[in-house]
Each structure stands twice: as structure tokens, then as C-alpha cells.
Amino acid sequence: MTRTVEIFSAGCPSCQATIALVQSIACPSCEVSVLDMNDADVAARSRQLGIQSVPTVVIDGAIAACCAGRGPDEASLRAAGIGAELV
């Protein structure tokens, strides 16, 4: 039996650090794949999974808790002042 681990990456330093971390702690049961977000098929899969930022780790088809809920959303951006004119 194997655990499928997918790392969605754009090749940035943060992504490289995450790849190294996952690879260093992966067990023999872990099948680790690094997926390049610059590939159209990978980007399409990431949208299906609901990935909003990179790096993101997906374990057996589910976004890992450490990576869930990240990425910009309109409410947070508006709360930070975007869309409100400075007077």
C-alpha cells in the first residue's frame, strides 16, 4: 500500500524548501511527485482540487491541513483596504 504525495510547485525558493522537507520525511510507503504549476494540465488539476497558492502538498487527493485555506480572498483584501479610496 502506498501514500500518494503531490507537491504543487512553481519552482520558487519556498517551493524548493517544501520539496526538500517532504522528501526528507517521506517514508518508503510515500510516493512523492513534484508537479510544475507552469504545466497547463497541472494547473487545471490544481483548480479542481481548490489549490489557491503554492507550494501546496496534497496527500491521497486531499490538500494537507498545513496548506488549506491559503491564498487571497476578496473579503480579506477589502478588509486590508483594497477598493477603499484614500481621502
N, CA, C and O atoms as a DFTB+ gen file, in Angstrom:
348 C
 N C O
     1  1       0.839      -1.176       0.000
     2  2       0.000       0.000       0.000
     3  2       0.889       1.246       0.000
     4  3       1.898       1.298       0.704
     5  1       0.502       2.252      -0.800
     6  2       1.293       3.477      -0.864
     7  2       0.439       4.691      -0.527
     8  3      -0.784       4.683      -0.664
     9  1       1.128       5.729      -0.083
    10  2       0.519       7.028       0.167
    11  2       0.984       7.932      -0.963
    12  3       2.185       8.081      -1.186
    13  1       0.044       8.533      -1.674
    14  2       0.377       9.421      -2.780
    15  2       0.542      10.835      -2.251
    16  3      -0.379      11.396      -1.658
    17  1       1.710      11.405      -2.468
    18  2       2.007      12.765      -2.022
    19  2       2.360      13.582      -3.256
    20  3       3.305      13.265      -3.979
    21  1       1.581      14.646      -3.487
    22  2       1.835      15.532      -4.623
    23  2       2.205      16.906      -4.078
    24  3       1.538      17.442      -3.193
    25  1       3.283      17.461      -4.625
    26  2       3.703      18.799      -4.240
    27  2       3.501      19.691      -5.455
    28  3       4.160      19.519      -6.480
    29  1       2.585      20.644      -5.334
    30  2       2.336      21.595      -6.411
    31  2       3.303      22.755      -6.212
    32  3       3.285      23.415      -5.174
    33  1       4.142      22.998      -7.208
    34  2       5.261      23.922      -7.083
    35  2       5.365      24.832      -8.298
    36  3       5.004      24.460      -9.414
    37  1       5.874      26.047      -8.045
    38  2       6.186      26.969      -9.135
    39  2       7.694      27.156      -9.257
    40  3       8.159      27.997     -10.026
    41  1       8.450      26.377      -8.505
    42  2       9.902      26.438      -8.596
    43  2      10.550      27.527      -7.758
    44  3      11.762      27.724      -7.845
    45  1       9.776      28.239      -6.952
    46  2      10.307      29.325      -6.128
    47  2      11.104      28.764      -4.946
    48  3      11.010      27.571      -4.659
    49  1      11.884      29.598      -4.259
    50  2      12.651      29.110      -3.106
    51  2      11.776      28.467      -2.021
    52  3      12.173      27.464      -1.429
    53  1      10.611      29.023      -1.758
    54  2       9.712      28.433      -0.767
    55  2       9.253      27.046      -1.218
    56  3       9.166      26.117      -0.415
    57  1       8.963      26.924      -2.507
    58  2       8.570      25.623      -3.061
    59  2       9.710      24.628      -2.926
    60  3       9.486      23.479      -2.543
    61  1      10.923      25.048      -3.232
    62  2      12.081      24.159      -3.146
    63  2      12.289      23.680      -1.713
    64  3      12.637      22.521      -1.487
    65  1      12.073      24.578      -0.737
    66  2      12.221      24.205       0.674
    67  2      11.162      23.171       1.063
    68  3      11.454      22.229       1.799
    69  1       9.944      23.347       0.575
    70  2       8.872      22.394       0.878
    71  2       9.167      21.033       0.247
    72  3       8.960      19.996       0.878
    73  1       9.644      21.038      -0.982
    74  2      10.012      19.788      -1.658
    75  2      11.077      19.049      -0.850
    76  3      10.972      17.844      -0.622
    77  1      12.101      19.785      -0.422
    78  2      13.183      19.168       0.355
    79  2      12.648      18.603       1.674
    80  3      13.030      17.504       2.076
    81  1      11.766      19.351       2.350
    82  2      11.200      18.889       3.614
    83  2      10.406      17.603       3.419
    84  3      10.613      16.626       4.139
    85  1       9.499      17.602       2.445
    86  2       8.672      16.423       2.210
    87  2       9.548      15.227       1.850
    88  3       9.347      14.126       2.362
    89  1      10.511      15.447       0.973
    90  2      11.379      14.336       0.575
    91  2      12.202      13.812       1.750
    92  3      12.501      12.619       1.813
    93  1      12.569      14.696       2.680
    94  2      13.386      14.262       3.814
    95  2      12.591      13.461       4.837
    96  3      13.165      12.635       5.546
    97  1      11.273      13.690       4.929
    98  2      10.472      12.965       5.920
    99  2       9.628      11.840       5.316
   100  3       8.990      11.078       6.043
   101  1       9.628      11.742       3.990
   102  2       8.824      10.705       3.324
   103  2       9.318       9.316       3.713
   104  3      10.518       9.064       3.812
   105  1       8.358       8.429       3.928
   106  2       8.684       7.046       4.281
   107  2       8.679       6.193       3.013
   108  3       8.283       6.673       1.951
   109  1       9.107       4.953       3.108
   110  2       9.103       4.079       1.932
   111  2       7.706       3.872       1.336
   112  3       7.589       3.523       0.162
   113  1       6.654       4.081       2.122
   114  2       5.285       3.945       1.618
   115  2       4.804       5.182       0.868
   116  3       3.739       5.160       0.251
   117  1       5.590       6.266       0.919
   118  2       5.192       7.521       0.281
   119  2       5.703       7.579      -1.158
   120  3       6.891       7.395      -1.422
   121  1       4.794       7.835      -2.063
   122  2       5.142       8.045      -3.468
   123  2       5.032       9.544      -3.720
   124  3       3.931      10.067      -3.893
   125  1       6.177      10.240      -3.741
   126  2       6.210      11.696      -3.830
   127  2       6.386      12.134      -5.275
   128  3       7.278      11.661      -5.980
   129  1       5.506      13.060      -5.709
   130  2       5.604      13.648      -7.046
   131  2       5.644      15.160      -6.906
   132  3       4.900      15.743      -6.118
   133  1       6.523      15.789      -7.682
   134  2       6.588      17.245      -7.727
   135  2       5.931      17.675      -9.031
   136  3       6.339      17.247     -10.111
   137  1       4.909      18.524      -8.926
   138  2       4.135      18.938     -10.084
   139  2       4.372      20.417     -10.370
   140  3       4.244      21.257      -9.480
   141  1       4.718      20.728     -11.615
   142  2       5.053      22.081     -12.040
   143  2       3.793      22.844     -12.440
   144  3       3.121      22.481     -13.406
   145  1       3.478      23.899     -11.697
   146  2       2.275      24.693     -11.961
   147  2       2.343      25.425     -13.302
   148  3       1.329      25.951     -13.760
   149  1       3.504      25.470     -13.934
   150  2       3.611      26.085     -15.252
   151  2       3.073      25.171     -16.348
   152  3       2.910      25.602     -17.489
   153  1       2.801      23.926     -16.015
   154  2       2.209      22.961     -16.940
   155  2       0.690      23.133     -16.902
   156  3       0.095      23.113     -15.825
   157  1       0.068      23.299     -18.050
   158  2      -1.376      23.563     -18.117
   159  2      -2.207      22.452     -17.483
   160  3      -3.217      22.735     -16.839
   161  1      -1.804      21.207     -17.650
   162  2      -2.542      20.092     -17.057
   163  2      -2.452      20.115     -15.528
   164  3      -3.430      19.839     -14.834
   165  1      -1.276      20.445     -15.022
   166  2      -1.090      20.541     -13.571
   167  2      -1.922      21.695     -13.017
   168  3      -2.568      21.552     -11.979
   169  1      -1.909      22.832     -13.701
   170  2      -2.695      23.982     -13.259
   171  2      -4.181      23.652     -13.245
   172  3      -4.900      24.068     -12.337
   173  1      -4.647      22.908     -14.244
   174  2      -6.056      22.518     -14.291
   175  2      -6.385      21.601     -13.120
   176  3      -7.434      21.757     -12.495
   177  1      -5.518      20.655     -12.815
   178  2      -5.745      19.760     -11.676
   179  2      -5.765      20.553     -10.378
   180  3      -6.575      20.276      -9.493
   181  1      -4.883      21.534     -10.258
   182  2      -4.839      22.328      -9.032
   183  2      -6.150      23.089      -8.831
   184  3      -6.625      23.219      -7.702
   185  1      -6.728      23.583      -9.905
   186  2      -8.026      24.277      -9.805
   187  2      -9.113      23.311      -9.343
   188  3      -9.963      23.677      -8.531
   189  1      -9.093      22.082      -9.856
   190  2     -10.078      21.076      -9.448
   191  2      -9.970      20.774      -7.956
   192  3     -10.978      20.530      -7.292
   193  1      -8.753      20.789      -7.435
   194  2      -8.532      20.498      -6.021
   195  2      -8.809      21.706      -5.122
   196  3      -8.943      21.561      -3.907
   197  1      -8.894      22.891      -5.718
   198  2      -9.116      24.100      -4.933
   199  2      -7.841      24.733      -4.405
   200  3      -7.880      25.497      -3.440
   201  1      -6.721      24.425      -5.022
   202  2      -5.443      24.998      -4.597
   203  2      -5.430      26.486      -4.934
   204  3      -5.762      26.888      -6.049
   205  1      -5.039      27.296      -3.945
   206  2      -5.036      28.743      -4.126
   207  2      -3.648      29.362      -4.075
   208  3      -3.477      30.525      -4.440
   209  1      -2.648      28.596      -3.624
   210  2      -1.296      29.131      -3.555
   211  2      -0.304      27.979      -3.609
   212  3      -0.666      26.818      -3.418
   213  1       0.937      28.316      -3.869
   214  2       2.000      27.312      -3.876
   215  2       3.078      27.736      -2.891
   216  3       3.252      28.931      -2.658
   217  1       3.790      26.809      -2.319
   218  2       3.642      25.376      -2.512
   219  2       2.416      24.834      -1.782
   220  3       2.009      25.361      -0.746
   221  1       1.843      23.788      -2.332
   222  2       0.745      23.068      -1.688
   223  2       1.050      21.582      -1.751
   224  3       1.471      21.060      -2.783
   225  1       0.829      20.913      -0.627
   226  2       1.035      19.471      -0.542
   227  2      -0.338      18.799      -0.511
   228  3      -1.204      19.162       0.286
   229  1      -0.518      17.825      -1.382
   230  2      -1.756      17.053      -1.456
   231  2      -1.413      15.610      -1.109
   232  3      -0.521      15.009      -1.708
   233  1      -2.135      15.060      -0.130
   234  2      -1.882      13.696       0.325
   235  2      -3.113      12.851       0.039
   236  3      -4.202      13.123       0.544
   237  1      -2.926      11.838      -0.765
   238  2      -4.024      10.948      -1.163
   239  2      -5.240      11.729      -1.658
   240  3      -6.378      11.405      -1.320
   241  1      -4.984      12.759      -2.461
   242  2      -6.055      13.514      -3.105
   243  2      -6.657      14.641      -2.286
   244  3      -7.577      15.308      -2.758
   245  1      -6.168      14.876      -1.072
   246  2      -6.705      15.944      -0.225
   247  2      -5.589      16.918       0.144
   248  3      -4.467      16.510       0.443
   249  1      -5.914      18.210       0.119
   250  2      -4.933      19.226       0.498
   251  2      -4.571      19.024       1.969
   252  3      -5.450      18.912       2.823
   253  1      -3.279      18.979       2.253
   254  2      -2.809      18.812       3.633
   255  2      -3.258      20.008       4.469
   256  3      -3.323      21.133       3.974
   257  1      -3.567      19.756       5.737
   258  2      -4.073      20.793       6.634
   259  2      -3.152      22.007       6.676
   260  3      -3.623      23.135       6.823
   261  1      -1.858      21.790       6.550
   262  2      -0.912      22.904       6.603
   263  2      -1.052      23.841       5.411
   264  3      -0.598      24.984       5.464
   265  1      -1.672      23.370       4.345
   266  2      -1.759      24.142       3.099
   267  2      -3.174      24.608       2.773
   268  3      -3.372      25.338       1.802
   269  1      -4.147      24.202       3.560
   270  2      -5.551      24.517       3.258
   271  2      -5.875      25.958       3.625
   272  3      -5.331      26.513       4.579
   273  1      -6.771      26.549       2.848
   274  2      -7.293      27.866       3.167
   275  2      -6.350      29.014       2.914
   276  3      -6.607      30.131       3.363
   277  1      -5.266      28.771       2.208
   278  2      -4.338      29.859       1.917
   279  2      -4.708      30.488       0.593
   280  3      -5.438      29.906      -0.209
   281  1      -4.202      31.667       0.378
   282  2      -4.457      32.366      -0.865
   283  2      -5.359      33.557      -0.613
   284  3      -6.070      33.619       0.391
   285  1      -5.320      34.498      -1.537
   286  2      -6.110      35.713      -1.347
   287  2      -7.603      35.455      -1.515
   288  3      -8.020      34.625      -2.323
   289  1      -8.385      36.175      -0.744
   290  2      -9.821      36.157      -0.945
   291  2     -10.313      37.599      -0.849
   292  3      -9.708      38.436      -0.179
   293  1     -11.411      37.865      -1.528
   294  2     -11.899      39.235      -1.647
   295  2     -12.165      39.885      -0.296
   296  3     -11.795      41.042      -0.096
   297  1     -12.792      39.179       0.632
   298  2     -13.132      39.774       1.926
   299  2     -11.881      40.231       2.675
   300  3     -11.868      41.319       3.251
   301  1     -10.839      39.414       2.671
   302  2      -9.603      39.784       3.364
   303  2      -8.915      40.963       2.695
   304  3      -8.388      41.847       3.370
   305  1      -8.921      40.975       1.361
   306  2      -8.300      42.079       0.638
   307  2      -9.043      43.385       0.901
   308  3      -8.423      44.429       1.106
   309  1     -10.361      43.322       0.894
   310  2     -11.151      44.526       1.189
   311  2     -10.932      44.987       2.629
   312  3     -10.854      46.189       2.885
   313  1     -10.835      44.064       3.554
   314  2     -10.601      44.408       4.958
   315  2      -9.234      45.092       5.128
   316  3      -9.042      45.897       6.039
   317  1      -8.298      44.760       4.242
   318  2      -6.978      45.372       4.280
   319  2      -6.944      46.720       3.575
   320  3      -5.917      47.399       3.585
   321  1      -8.056      47.113       2.965
   322  2      -8.156      48.440       2.377
   323  2      -8.214      48.495       0.875
   324  3      -8.423      49.576       0.324
   325  1      -8.038      47.388       0.181
   326  2      -8.108      47.424      -1.277
   327  2      -9.553      47.710      -1.674
   328  3     -10.488      47.085      -1.174
   329  1      -9.710      48.653      -2.569
   330  2     -11.032      49.045      -3.042
   331  2     -11.604      50.250      -2.321
   332  3     -12.630      50.794      -2.731
   333  1     -10.942      50.675      -1.239
   334  2     -11.385      51.855      -0.489
   335  2     -10.446      53.010      -0.820
   336  3      -9.253      52.971      -0.521
   337  1     -11.006      54.015      -1.430
   338  2     -10.200      55.164      -1.853
   339  2      -9.656      55.907      -0.638
   340  3     -10.353      56.117       0.354
   341  1      -8.399      56.294      -0.748
   342  2      -7.786      57.099       0.306
   343  2      -8.214      58.544       0.126
   344  3      -8.186      59.068      -0.987
   345  1      -8.606      59.183       1.200
   346  2      -9.054      60.588       1.117
   347  2      -8.208      61.464       1.974
   348  3      -8.433      62.673       2.033
